[in-house]
Amino acid sequence: MTVRELVENSFDAAEMAGTAPDVYVRLVNESSSDVSDPKPYRLTVLDNGPGVPPQHVPSAFGKVFYGSKYVLRQSRGMFGLGGTMAILYGQITTNRPVVITTSADGKKKHSFQMMIDISENRPTVLKRTSSEANGTTGTRVDLTLEGDYLRSSQKIGEYFKQTALVASYANITFVDPLGQVTFYERATSAMPPSPKETLPHPHGIDVEAFKRIVKLTEEHDMRSFMVTHFHRVGDKIAGRFLEFAGVSPRLPPKRLNNFQIVAIVDALQRFPDFLQPDAAVLSPVGEEILLAGMNKELQPEFSTVVSRPPASYSGFPFLVEVGVAYGGKALQPGVKLFRFANRIPLLYDESSDVSFEVLNGVDWRRYHVSPEAPVGVITHVCSTRIPYKTVGKEYIADRPEIEREIRNAVREAMRQLGIFLSRKGSMEAVQKKLNIYGKYLPLIARFSTDLAGKKKEPEYQRLMGPSGSAPAEEGGEETEEAPEEAPAQGPKEIEIEQKKIDEYGRS
């Protein structure tokens, strides 16, 4: 979890600055080799992001609830707590200071050695130094924590592999405690769009959220209140909605009573003319980036990506992307589910996730997919607020709106896979018959030539068609390769092929 939190902070920082991430991660054993896990490890995470201004470094990394994620905007984290809590965990387990080195201007880099005063919730800077940055920006975190690498190594490796799958625009280097280097190379220069701050969408907003907006508003009438505080609500739509809800446009929001608030919220959910959430506020992975990651990491025989139109739940816009990969070198037999939320790999509690429930309801035979077929399904939900079931942020709740969008995206992607498999099956059947004809037609032509007392064999290659590959028999010499046994065929197929052979005899 510490590796994940610090790496996600690095990705968020680089992406917000529009920089293709270069992230370096290293774990070093801090005790003798004969000591068993759990034991102290030194974790280093280095990125090429915009860095942190030196005046904010102590509070940003050494104060709980100090962050910039209190706006409604898509980001990997929800509250800005992960990095600080990881540092605090390292301090609790090893009592060693964390070292933060950062450069925001590319001229000077500043290094802070510090600890967190838990009782006062404030940073204690033990040492501060400065040096030349040589034109590079970014942040480096060095902390020591107690961990069980033998138990967590598989999940750490899976985390990096899946991160490279969905963030194919990044370079990721991981050095494990044994010194083994794993490098995930950037596969595309495309970057996802930067997310923007947004307002809650009227559809699905609840009574408590509406009350909070009313309490904080500075507007003096309901028309300007609707335009100011709700996503994609203009003056005309606000007027039509207030008429629909039976509320005066000149009514001050502060004078609304509980009965009126409940009635307005109910009308918000029923009003059909609100515009769909603007996808510009979200930052989906995108077809090009996701396909590049799938082709690089999974190396499939077939791959496709489906992106659904944006929708909303409880006042929050969201967007669903689904990728399907088939065959290739990396996928094992069976269906493998890769789950992502705001580009974060979800590695635990798969069976509790809404995507797992959707896949359980898929009739694979309908799409010509056998149970042992190697299929990978990637589901990505991006939103200003992901509806996680628990604070662990490992699986998404089965909200009806999200479940519907995932199901529709999976069906569309599977239809494309079904078309591919159907064509592949037809081509294989045709090729199998051509192979049979290619084995037996030369023998039949030679026998017919001898039987008719002719010297020149008939041009049987024309029956193979332009796509046929009948082996040419030059000089009438017999092939040394024994013909393979033809597969079992039905009576109708035998009758059709017998007619073709009869035509040869007559020719």
FIKE-920099 format. One record per residue (C-alpha): x, y, z. Coordinates in nm, 2 decimals, padded with zeros to 4 digits. Layout:
BEGIN
(rec (X, Y, Z))
...
END
This chain:
BEGIN
(rec (00.00, 00.00, 00.00))
(rec (00.29, 00.24, 00.07))
(rec (00.44, 00.17, -00.28))
(rec (00.10, 00.23, -00.43))
(rec (00.02, 00.56, -00.25))
(rec (00.36, 00.72, -00.33))
(rec (00.35, 00.60, -00.69))
(rec (00.00, 00.74, -00.74))
(rec (00.11, 01.07, -00.60))
(rec (00.39, 01.08, -00.86))
(rec (00.15, 00.99, -01.14))
(rec (-00.10, 01.25, -01.04))
(rec (00.16, 01.53, -01.01))
(rec (00.31, 01.45, -01.35))
(rec (-00.02, 01.42, -01.53))
(rec (-00.16, 01.74, -01.38))
(rec (00.14, 01.92, -01.52))
(rec (00.10, 01.75, -01.86))
(rec (00.43, 01.56, -01.84))
(rec (00.47, 01.20, -01.95))
(rec (00.56, 01.03, -01.62))
(rec (00.90, 00.88, -01.55))
(rec (00.88, 00.70, -01.22))
(rec (01.16, 00.51, -01.05))
(rec (01.09, 00.28, -00.75))
(rec (01.34, 00.09, -00.54))
(rec (01.32, -00.13, -00.23))
(rec (01.64, -00.20, -00.03))
(rec (01.67, -00.45, 00.26))
(rec (01.79, -00.25, 00.56))
(rec (01.88, -00.55, 00.78))
(rec (02.10, -00.85, 00.74))
(rec (02.00, -01.12, 00.49))
(rec (01.94, -01.39, 00.76))
(rec (01.66, -01.19, 00.93))
(rec (01.32, -01.31, 00.83))
(rec (01.03, -01.08, 00.72))
(rec (00.87, -00.86, 00.84))
(rec (01.18, -00.64, 00.86))
(rec (01.29, -00.28, 00.77))
(rec (01.31, -00.18, 00.40))
(rec (01.41, 00.15, 00.25))
(rec (01.16, 00.27, -00.02))
(rec (01.27, 00.53, -00.28))
(rec (01.02, 00.68, -00.52))
(rec (01.15, 00.94, -00.77))
(rec (00.94, 01.12, -01.04))
(rec (00.98, 01.39, -01.30))
(rec (00.68, 01.59, -01.20))
(rec (00.65, 01.96, -01.13))
(rec (00.80, 01.93, -00.78))
(rec (00.67, 02.09, -00.46))
(rec (00.76, 02.45, -00.37))
(rec (01.00, 02.43, -00.07))
(rec (00.78, 02.64, 00.16))
(rec (00.50, 02.38, 00.13))
(rec (00.71, 02.06, 00.16))
(rec (00.70, 02.02, 00.55))
(rec (00.32, 02.06, 00.56))
(rec (00.25, 01.86, 00.24))
(rec (00.44, 01.56, 00.37))
(rec (00.43, 01.60, 00.74))
(rec (00.07, 01.71, 00.83))
(rec (-00.24, 01.50, 00.81))
(rec (-00.53, 01.65, 00.63))
(rec (-00.31, 01.90, 00.45))
(rec (-00.39, 01.86, 00.08))
(rec (-00.53, 02.01, -00.24))
(rec (-00.81, 01.75, -00.32))
(rec (-01.11, 01.92, -00.16))
(rec (-01.24, 02.03, -00.50))
(rec (-01.48, 01.82, -00.72))
(rec (-01.23, 01.69, -00.97))
(rec (-01.11, 01.35, -01.09))
(rec (-00.79, 01.23, -00.93))
(rec (-00.64, 00.90, -00.82))
(rec (-00.67, 00.98, -00.45))
(rec (-00.98, 01.12, -00.27))
(rec (-00.85, 01.33, 00.02))
(rec (-00.47, 01.36, -00.02))
(rec (-00.40, 01.15, 00.28))
(rec (-00.22, 00.85, 00.13))
(rec (00.14, 00.98, 00.11))
(rec (00.13, 01.13, 00.46))
(rec (-00.01, 00.81, 00.61))
(rec (00.25, 00.60, 00.44))
(rec (00.52, 00.83, 00.59))
(rec (00.35, 00.81, 00.93))
(rec (00.34, 00.42, 00.91))
(rec (00.71, 00.42, 00.83))
(rec (00.79, 00.64, 01.13))
(rec (00.57, 00.43, 01.36))
(rec (00.73, 00.10, 01.26))
(rec (01.10, 00.21, 01.24))
(rec (01.12, 00.55, 01.41))
(rec (01.34, 00.68, 01.12))
(rec (01.30, 01.02, 00.95))
(rec (01.17, 01.06, 00.60))
(rec (01.38, 01.24, 00.34))
(rec (01.20, 01.46, 00.08))
(rec (01.40, 01.60, -00.20))
(rec (01.23, 01.82, -00.46))
(rec (01.28, 02.09, -00.72))
(rec (01.00, 02.30, -00.86))
(rec (01.20, 02.54, -01.08))
(rec (01.48, 02.32, -01.21))
(rec (01.75, 02.55, -01.05))
(rec (01.77, 02.45, -00.69))
(rec (01.66, 02.12, -00.53))
(rec (01.58, 02.12, -00.16))
(rec (01.62, 01.83, 00.07))
(rec (01.42, 01.79, 00.40))
(rec (01.49, 01.53, 00.67))
(rec (01.19, 01.53, 00.90))
(rec (00.95, 01.35, 01.12))
(rec (00.58, 01.40, 01.21))
(rec (00.48, 01.52, 01.56))
(rec (00.18, 01.30, 01.60))
(rec (00.04, 01.47, 01.91))
(rec (00.04, 01.81, 01.75))
(rec (-00.01, 01.70, 01.39))
(rec (00.28, 01.90, 01.25))
(rec (00.61, 01.84, 01.08))
(rec (00.94, 01.85, 01.27))
(rec (01.23, 01.93, 01.03))
(rec (01.55, 01.78, 01.15))
(rec (01.78, 01.89, 00.86))
(rec (01.75, 02.10, 00.55))
(rec (02.00, 02.13, 00.26))
(rec (02.00, 02.27, -00.09))
(rec (02.20, 02.19, -00.41))
(rec (02.19, 02.25, -00.78))
(rec (01.90, 02.09, -00.97))
(rec (02.07, 02.10, -01.32))
(rec (01.75, 02.18, -01.49))
(rec (01.55, 01.89, -01.36))
(rec (01.22, 01.90, -01.17))
(rec (01.05, 01.64, -00.96))
(rec (01.02, 01.49, -00.62))
(rec (01.20, 01.21, -00.44))
(rec (01.08, 01.03, -00.13))
(rec (01.31, 00.81, 00.08))
(rec (01.15, 00.64, 00.38))
(rec (01.22, 00.34, 00.59))
(rec (00.93, 00.11, 00.69))
(rec (00.88, -00.24, 00.82))
(rec (00.73, -00.48, 00.57))
(rec (00.68, -00.84, 00.46))
(rec (00.82, -00.84, 00.10))
(rec (00.79, -01.21, 00.06))
(rec (00.41, -01.19, 00.10))
(rec (00.36, -00.87, -00.08))
(rec (00.60, -00.91, -00.38))
(rec (00.34, -01.07, -00.60))
(rec (00.09, -00.79, -00.55))
(rec (00.36, -00.52, -00.60))
(rec (00.46, -00.68, -00.93))
(rec (00.09, -00.71, -01.03))
(rec (00.04, -00.35, -00.94))
(rec (00.32, -00.23, -01.17))
(rec (00.21, -00.45, -01.45))
(rec (-00.15, -00.33, -01.44))
(rec (-00.04, 00.03, -01.40))
(rec (00.17, -00.01, -01.72))
(rec (-00.13, -00.16, -01.89))
(rec (-00.35, 00.14, -01.83))
(rec (-00.08, 00.41, -01.83))
(rec (00.11, 00.31, -02.15))
(rec (00.24, 00.67, -02.17))
(rec (00.47, 00.63, -01.87))
(rec (00.81, 00.48, -01.81))
(rec (00.82, 00.28, -01.49))
(rec (01.13, 00.13, -01.33))
(rec (01.12, -00.10, -01.03))
(rec (01.42, -00.24, -00.85))
(rec (01.33, -00.52, -00.60))
(rec (01.53, -00.60, -00.28))
(rec (01.73, -00.86, -00.48))
(rec (01.85, -00.60, -00.72))
(rec (01.64, -00.73, -01.01))
(rec (01.53, -00.45, -01.24))
(rec (01.19, -00.45, -01.41))
(rec (01.13, -00.18, -01.67))
(rec (00.80, -00.09, -01.83))
(rec (00.87, 00.12, -02.14))
(rec (00.65, 00.39, -02.27))
(rec (00.44, 00.27, -02.57))
(rec (00.27, 00.59, -02.68))
(rec (00.33, 00.96, -02.67))
(rec (-00.04, 01.04, -02.62))
(rec (-00.15, 01.17, -02.28))
(rec (-00.50, 01.17, -02.13))
(rec (-00.67, 01.51, -02.10))
(rec (-00.62, 01.69, -01.77))
(rec (-00.93, 01.67, -01.54))
(rec (-01.11, 01.99, -01.46))
(rec (-01.31, 02.11, -01.16))
(rec (-01.68, 02.08, -01.20))
(rec (-02.01, 02.13, -01.03))
(rec (-02.26, 01.85, -00.92))
(rec (-02.50, 01.74, -01.19))
(rec (-02.87, 01.79, -01.10))
(rec (-02.97, 01.43, -01.17))
(rec (-02.94, 01.22, -00.87))
(rec (-02.83, 01.48, -00.61))
(rec (-02.96, 01.40, -00.26))
(rec (-03.14, 01.61, -00.01))
(rec (-02.84, 01.66, 00.23))
(rec (-02.62, 01.77, -00.06))
(rec (-02.88, 02.02, -00.17))
(rec (-02.91, 02.15, 00.19))
(rec (-02.53, 02.21, 00.20))
(rec (-02.54, 02.41, -00.12))
(rec (-02.83, 02.62, 00.00))
(rec (-02.64, 02.69, 00.33))
(rec (-02.32, 02.80, 00.14))
(rec (-02.48, 02.99, -00.15))
(rec (-02.46, 03.37, -00.19))
(rec (-02.72, 03.39, -00.46))
(rec (-03.05, 03.58, -00.39))
(rec (-03.29, 03.40, -00.62))
(rec (-03.35, 03.05, -00.74))
(rec (-03.28, 03.11, -01.11))
(rec (-02.92, 03.23, -01.04))
(rec (-02.89, 02.96, -00.77))
(rec (-02.95, 02.69, -01.03))
(rec (-02.72, 02.84, -01.29))
(rec (-02.43, 02.90, -01.04))
(rec (-02.43, 02.57, -00.85))
(rec (-02.52, 02.30, -01.10))
(rec (-02.34, 02.15, -01.39))
(rec (-02.45, 02.25, -01.74))
(rec (-02.76, 02.44, -01.62))
(rec (-02.81, 02.77, -01.81))
(rec (-03.06, 03.04, -01.77))
(rec (-03.32, 02.89, -02.00))
(rec (-03.30, 02.54, -01.86))
(rec (-03.31, 02.68, -01.50))
(rec (-03.63, 02.87, -01.59))
(rec (-03.79, 02.56, -01.75))
(rec (-03.70, 02.35, -01.44))
(rec (-03.84, 02.60, -01.19))
(rec (-04.16, 02.61, -01.39))
(rec (-04.16, 02.22, -01.39))
(rec (-04.10, 02.22, -01.01))
(rec (-04.36, 02.49, -00.93))
(rec (-04.10, 02.72, -00.77))
(rec (-04.08, 03.10, -00.83))
(rec (-03.76, 03.21, -01.00))
(rec (-03.74, 03.51, -00.76))
(rec (-03.76, 03.30, -00.44))
(rec (-03.45, 03.34, -00.22))
(rec (-03.28, 03.00, -00.17))
(rec (-03.23, 03.08, 00.20))
(rec (-03.61, 03.08, 00.25))
(rec (-03.67, 02.73, 00.14))
(rec (-03.81, 02.50, 00.40))
(rec (-03.75, 02.13, 00.43))
(rec (-04.07, 02.04, 00.25))
(rec (-03.98, 02.26, -00.05))
(rec (-03.62, 02.12, -00.05))
(rec (-03.75, 01.76, -00.07))
(rec (-03.99, 01.86, -00.35))
(rec (-03.72, 02.03, -00.55))
(rec (-03.48, 01.74, -00.52))
(rec (-03.75, 01.50, -00.63))
(rec (-03.81, 01.73, -00.93))
(rec (-03.44, 01.74, -01.01))
(rec (-03.44, 01.37, -01.05))
(rec (-03.75, 01.37, -01.27))
(rec (-03.68, 01.67, -01.50))
(rec (-03.59, 01.52, -01.84))
(rec (-03.43, 01.83, -02.01))
(rec (-03.11, 01.85, -01.81))
(rec (-02.80, 01.81, -02.04))
(rec (-02.58, 01.51, -01.99))
(rec (-02.25, 01.57, -01.79))
(rec (-01.98, 01.72, -01.99))
(rec (-01.70, 01.46, -02.06))
(rec (-01.44, 01.74, -02.07))
(rec (-01.44, 01.75, -01.69))
(rec (-01.33, 01.38, -01.68))
(rec (-01.00, 01.23, -01.78))
(rec (-01.06, 00.89, -01.94))
(rec (-00.77, 00.67, -02.05))
(rec (-00.87, 00.69, -02.42))
(rec (-00.88, 00.43, -02.69))
(rec (-00.53, 00.49, -02.83))
(rec (-00.36, 00.48, -02.49))
(rec (-00.55, 00.17, -02.36))
(rec (-00.50, -00.02, -02.69))
(rec (-00.13, 00.06, -02.68))
(rec (-00.11, -00.07, -02.32))
(rec (-00.30, -00.39, -02.40))
(rec (-00.09, -00.46, -02.71))
(rec (00.23, -00.40, -02.52))
(rec (00.16, -00.59, -02.20))
(rec (-00.09, -00.86, -02.32))
(rec (00.03, -00.90, -02.68))
(rec (-00.32, -01.03, -02.79))
(rec (-00.44, -01.18, -03.11))
(rec (-00.74, -00.94, -03.10))
(rec (-00.81, -00.63, -02.90))
(rec (-01.08, -00.36, -02.89))
(rec (-01.18, -00.07, -02.66))
(rec (-01.53, 00.07, -02.60))
(rec (-01.59, 00.40, -02.44))
(rec (-01.94, 00.48, -02.31))
(rec (-02.10, 00.83, -02.32))
(rec (-02.07, 01.01, -01.98))
(rec (-02.35, 00.96, -01.73))
(rec (-02.40, 01.06, -01.36))
(rec (-02.49, 00.92, -01.03))
(rec (-02.57, 01.12, -00.71))
(rec (-02.46, 01.44, -00.88))
(rec (-02.12, 01.31, -00.99))
(rec (-02.03, 01.25, -01.36))
(rec (-01.87, 00.93, -01.45))
(rec (-01.75, 00.75, -01.77))
(rec (-01.69, 00.38, -01.84))
(rec (-01.43, 00.23, -02.07))
(rec (-01.40, -00.14, -02.14))
(rec (-01.13, -00.32, -02.33))
(rec (-01.13, -00.69, -02.44))
(rec (-00.82, -00.88, -02.54))
(rec (-00.82, -01.23, -02.69))
(rec (-00.54, -01.49, -02.74))
(rec (-00.18, -01.39, -02.77))
(rec (00.12, -01.47, -02.56))
(rec (00.04, -01.33, -02.21))
(rec (-00.32, -01.44, -02.15))
(rec (-00.38, -01.77, -01.98))
(rec (-00.69, -01.99, -02.05))
(rec (-01.00, -01.85, -01.90))
(rec (-01.14, -01.50, -01.84))
(rec (-00.91, -01.26, -01.66))
(rec (-01.06, -00.94, -01.52))
(rec (-00.85, -00.62, -01.48))
(rec (-01.03, -00.35, -01.28))
(rec (-00.94, 00.02, -01.27))
(rec (-01.08, 00.32, -01.11))
(rec (-00.94, 00.66, -01.21))
(rec (-00.65, 00.47, -01.36))
(rec (-00.58, 00.29, -01.02))
(rec (-00.55, -00.09, -01.04))
(rec (-00.79, -00.26, -00.80))
(rec (-00.61, -00.58, -00.69))
(rec (-00.82, -00.71, -00.39))
(rec (-01.17, -00.83, -00.33))
(rec (-01.25, -00.89, -00.70))
(rec (-01.56, -01.09, -00.63))
(rec (-01.72, -00.79, -00.45))
(rec (-01.68, -00.55, -00.74))
(rec (-01.96, -00.45, -00.98))
(rec (-01.75, -00.55, -01.28))
(rec (-01.72, -00.90, -01.15))
(rec (-02.10, -00.92, -01.11))
(rec (-02.15, -00.80, -01.47))
(rec (-01.91, -01.06, -01.61))
(rec (-02.08, -01.33, -01.42))
(rec (-02.39, -01.26, -01.61))
(rec (-02.23, -01.28, -01.96))
(rec (-02.34, -01.57, -02.18))
(rec (-02.00, -01.64, -02.34))
(rec (-02.14, -01.89, -02.59))
(rec (-02.34, -01.62, -02.74))
(rec (-02.02, -01.45, -02.85))
(rec (-01.85, -01.78, -02.97))
(rec (-01.62, -01.78, -02.67))
(rec (-01.54, -02.12, -02.52))
(rec (-01.49, -02.15, -02.14))
(rec (-01.11, -02.22, -02.18))
(rec (-01.05, -01.94, -02.43))
(rec (-00.78, -01.69, -02.32))
(rec (-00.98, -01.36, -02.27))
(rec (-00.88, -01.05, -02.08))
(rec (-01.15, -00.79, -01.99))
(rec (-01.04, -00.44, -01.87))
(rec (-01.29, -00.22, -01.70))
(rec (-01.21, 00.14, -01.62))
(rec (-01.45, 00.38, -01.43))
(rec (-01.34, 00.74, -01.41))
(rec (-01.54, 00.99, -01.21))
(rec (-01.50, 01.29, -00.98))
(rec (-01.61, 01.06, -00.70))
(rec (-01.57, 00.68, -00.73))
(rec (-01.84, 00.50, -00.52))
(rec (-01.61, 00.26, -00.33))
(rec (-01.78, 00.02, -00.09))
(rec (-01.51, 00.05, 00.18))
(rec (-01.23, 00.30, 00.28))
(rec (-00.98, 00.05, 00.14))
(rec (-01.08, 00.16, -00.21))
(rec (-01.05, -00.19, -00.36))
(rec (-01.39, -00.25, -00.51))
(rec (-01.67, -00.04, -00.66))
(rec (-02.02, -00.05, -00.53))
(rec (-02.29, -00.19, -00.75))
(rec (-02.46, 00.14, -00.83))
(rec (-02.74, 00.08, -01.09))
(rec (-02.61, 00.36, -01.32))
(rec (-02.25, 00.23, -01.32))
(rec (-02.36, -00.13, -01.35))
(rec (-02.57, -00.05, -01.65))
(rec (-02.29, 00.14, -01.83))
(rec (-02.04, -00.14, -01.76))
(rec (-02.28, -00.40, -01.89))
(rec (-02.35, -00.21, -02.21))
(rec (-01.98, -00.15, -02.27))
(rec (-01.90, -00.52, -02.21))
(rec (-02.18, -00.63, -02.45))
(rec (-02.05, -00.40, -02.73))
(rec (-01.69, -00.51, -02.69))
(rec (-01.79, -00.88, -02.68))
(rec (-02.00, -00.84, -02.99))
(rec (-01.68, -00.72, -03.17))
(rec (-01.49, -01.02, -03.03))
(rec (-01.78, -01.25, -03.14))
(rec (-01.76, -01.11, -03.50))
(rec (-01.38, -01.17, -03.50))
(rec (-01.41, -01.52, -03.37))
(rec (-01.69, -01.60, -03.62))
(rec (-01.48, -01.48, -03.91))
(rec (-01.18, -01.66, -03.78))
(rec (-01.39, -01.99, -03.75))
(rec (-01.52, -01.95, -04.10))
(rec (-01.17, -01.89, -04.24))
(rec (-01.03, -02.19, -04.05))
(rec (-01.31, -02.41, -04.19))
(rec (-01.25, -02.29, -04.54))
(rec (-00.87, -02.34, -04.50))
(rec (-00.93, -02.69, -04.36))
(rec (-01.13, -02.79, -04.67))
(rec (-00.88, -02.63, -04.90))
(rec (-00.61, -02.83, -04.73))
(rec (-00.81, -03.15, -04.79))
(rec (-00.87, -03.06, -05.15))
(rec (-00.50, -02.97, -05.19))
(rec (-00.40, -03.32, -05.07))
(rec (-00.65, -03.53, -05.28))
(rec (-00.72, -03.34, -05.60))
(rec (-00.37, -03.39, -05.75))
(rec (-00.41, -03.77, -05.69))
(rec (-00.76, -03.77, -05.84))
(rec (-00.65, -03.56, -06.14))
(rec (-00.36, -03.80, -06.21))
(rec (-00.58, -04.11, -06.18))
(rec (-00.84, -03.95, -06.42))
(rec (-00.57, -03.87, -06.67))
(rec (-00.44, -04.23, -06.67))
(rec (-00.79, -04.36, -06.69))
(rec (-00.88, -04.15, -06.99))
(rec (-00.55, -04.23, -07.16))
(rec (-00.45, -03.86, -07.17))
(rec (-00.10, -03.72, -07.12))
(rec (-00.19, -03.38, -06.99))
(rec (-00.36, -03.35, -06.65))
(rec (-00.67, -03.12, -06.62))
(rec (-00.62, -02.78, -06.46))
(rec (-00.77, -02.87, -06.13))
(rec (-00.61, -02.57, -05.96))
(rec (-00.90, -02.35, -06.08))
(rec (-01.14, -02.53, -05.85))
(rec (-00.94, -02.41, -05.55))
(rec (-01.04, -02.05, -05.63))
(rec (-00.82, -01.74, -05.61))
(rec (-00.75, -01.79, -05.24))
(rec (-00.67, -02.16, -05.28))
(rec (-00.32, -02.30, -05.23))
(rec (-00.32, -02.63, -05.41))
(rec (00.03, -02.76, -05.44))
(rec (00.14, -02.76, -05.80))
(rec (00.25, -03.10, -05.94))
(rec (00.50, -03.03, -06.20))
(rec (00.58, -03.30, -06.46))
(rec (00.32, -03.53, -06.32))
(rec (00.56, -03.67, -06.05))
(rec (00.40, -03.81, -05.75))
(rec (00.44, -03.63, -05.42))
(rec (00.65, -03.81, -05.15))
(rec (00.43, -03.68, -04.87))
(rec (00.15, -03.91, -04.77))
(rec (-00.19, -03.75, -04.77))
(rec (-00.34, -03.68, -04.43))
(rec (-00.66, -03.84, -04.32))
(rec (-00.96, -03.62, -04.39))
(rec (-01.19, -03.53, -04.09))
(rec (-01.53, -03.68, -04.05))
(rec (-01.80, -03.51, -04.26))
(rec (-02.17, -03.52, -04.28))
(rec (-02.37, -03.68, -04.57))
(rec (-02.45, -03.34, -04.73))
(rec (-02.09, -03.23, -04.73))
(rec (-01.98, -03.57, -04.88))
(rec (-02.25, -03.54, -05.15))
(rec (-02.12, -03.19, -05.25))
(rec (-01.76, -03.30, -05.26))
(rec (-01.85, -03.61, -05.46))
(rec (-02.02, -03.39, -05.72))
(rec (-01.70, -03.18, -05.75))
(rec (-01.50, -03.51, -05.80))
(rec (-01.74, -03.62, -06.07))
(rec (-01.69, -03.30, -06.25))
(rec (-01.32, -03.36, -06.25))
(rec (-01.38, -03.71, -06.40))
(rec (-01.59, -03.57, -06.68))
(rec (-01.33, -03.30, -06.75))
END
